[in-house]
Amino acid sequence: MKHRQFHSSTLWPAAATLLAALLLIACSDGNAPKPAFLSTDITNANFGADFDLVDHTGKMRTLADFKGKAVVVFFGYTHCPDVCPATMGKLAAAMKELGPEASRVQVLFITVDPERDTAAVLKEYLSAFDPTFLGLYGDERATKKVAKEFKAIYQKQEGESPGHHTVDHSTGTYIYDTKGKLRLYVSSEKDADVFAHDLSELLRTTS
């Protein structure tokens, strides 16, 4: 079954809500250096306040655990055939571009398929891209809660046999600054250079 993404017709109402939120303009501090982002600045967004999920090492995680680092959040699943591995690959390349600065960035992969994405599966999948990437998961209720908080969209599509389903899902990436404030939304067509540039800008302007 072909994997469908953000354009599924059943997902448009929620997608429209997200796109409207992305039109919010950030208020800038006249005394602070103004960053020049290549992705969408959503500094005043009223979503993505926090999460409460288990990482693939078994530790409960919230946004506060990563204070002092720029945090990158992506919703996906390990059986995703296209956009998920593509995005993880771009982020892995961006980490290499950042060099020593990469130690101040934490990439988080929140699964929308907790039925199959166990801790072991997430660890194996993400380590193929970068050993510092963390997978986060929760039960069905926790997954729905965090997706709602981020205005992320996902919908299971049954396969021809049990365990062979796909999941339609939104494909953007959220980025927080080092103070834990949601700042950027990166659409799936952006490349590794955009991630590297904007992460570097965040680290420069919010340290």
N, C-alpha and C positions, 0 to 999 in steps of 0.2 A: 504493500500500500504506500502510495506516495505521501510523504510527510508534508502536511499543510502548516503554514505559519500564521502570521498576523492577519492575513487577508480573509480568513474564514468568515462567511457572512454572519454566522451566529455570534461572532465576537465584536462586530462593529460598534454597538452601543458603548461598551466599555472602552473600546479603542478611542472613540470620539472623546470620551471623558479624559483619558490620558493625554490626548493631543491638545485638548483645551488647556489642561494644567501646564503643559510644556510651553504655553505662550506667555506665562508669567515672566515678568522682567525683574531681574535682580536689582536691589538697591545697593549702590556702591558707596563705599566710604571714601570721601574725597581725599583723605590723608593716606590711604593705602594704595600700593601699586596695583593698577588695574590689569588683571590677567587677560590675555588675548587667546580665548578658547576657540578651537576648531569644531567642537561639538556644541550641543544645545545647553545653554546656561539655564538651569532651573533652580537657582538659589532660593527663591521664595516659594518653592513647591510645598504644598500642605499634605504631602504623603511621604511614605518611606521613613517614618520617624525611628523605627527600631525593628528588631526581629528577636525571636527567642527560639532557637533551634539547636540541635545537636550536631557537632562536627564529626568528620569521619574518624576522629581519634576517640570519640565517645564523650567529649566535653561539651557541656551546655555553653552556648555562645549568645552574646548580645553585642550590639554595636560598641558598647563601652569597652569591651575587651580589646579593641583595636585602636583606642585613642592614641594619637600621636602618629598614626599612619593614614595614608590615603587608602580608602577602602573601595574596592570595585565589586559590584554585585551583579550577577547574571542568573536568570532563571532558565533552566533547561533540564535535560535528562540524558543519561549516558547512551541510550539507544537511538538518540537523535541522529539522523543520517547526514545532516548538512550544516545548518547554521550554528549548532552547538560546538562541534569540533572546529568549525571555521573561526568562531569567536575566541575559543580557548587558544587556538593557534596564534591568532593576532595578539592576544594578551601575552602569551609566552614570548613572542617576538618583541613586543613592547618592553617587557622586563629586561630583555637583553640590550635593547637600545638605551634604557635608563642607566645601565651599568650599576655602580654602587648605590644610586638612588633607589633601586628596586627593593632594597632592604626596608624601605619606608613605605612600601605598598603591600596591601593584602588583597588578594583576589579570592572572592567567595562565590561558589557555584551552588545555588539553591535548587535542589531537584524538585520537579513537578511530577515525578514518577516514583514516589517513595515505595511503591509496591515492589519495584525491581531494584531500585537504587539503594542497596544496603551500604553500610559503612565500608565494607570491604570492596564493593564494586566502585564506589566513589573514589576511594583511595587509589585503586589500580588505574582508573580512567584518568584522573587528574595528574597523577605522577608521570604519565606519559607526556604531558605538556610542561609542567613545572612542579617540582616537589614541594614548593611552598604554597601552592594553591590548596584551598580547603573546600571540601564538600560539606554542605549543610542539608539536613533532612529533618522531617518531623512526621507525625502520623497524618491521616487525612485532614483532621480538623486543624492542626497546626499549619499544614500546607495551605489550606484555604485561607486561613487567617493572615499569613504573611503575604500571600498573593494579593489579597484585598488591600492590605496596608500599602503595598507598592503599586496598586492599580495594574498589576500584572495579570495576564489573561492566560488560562490554560484549559484544555478540554480533551479528555481521553477519547480516542477513537478505537473501537474494538477491532481486533485483527481477525484473520481467518481461523485462528485457533487460540486457546487460552495462553496468555503470556506473550503474545505477539502483537500487542496493541501499539499504537503510536499516540503521541500527545501533541495536539495543536497548541502553540504557545506564542506569546509575544516575544520579540527577539532583541529588544534594546538592552543596553547596559547602564547601570546607575553608578555614579562615582561620588564618594564623599571626600571632603577635605580632611586634613589632619585633626581638626577640632570636632569631627563627627557630624558635620553639617552636609546635607545632600546638596550637591552643586551642579552636577552634569548628567545629561542623558545622551548616550551615544547610540545612534541608530546602527543597524546591523551592516549597512553598506560601507561604513567607515573602516579604514585600514589601520594597521598596526602603528603607523606614524602618527595618526590622530590620537590614539591612546597614549603613546609615549609623550607627545607634545603636551597634551592637556594635563597628564599626570605630573609632568615636570613643572608646568605652570602652577598647579595647585600646591606642590611642595615648595615652590619658590615664594608664593604669596601668602601662605597660611602657616608657615613654620613658626 
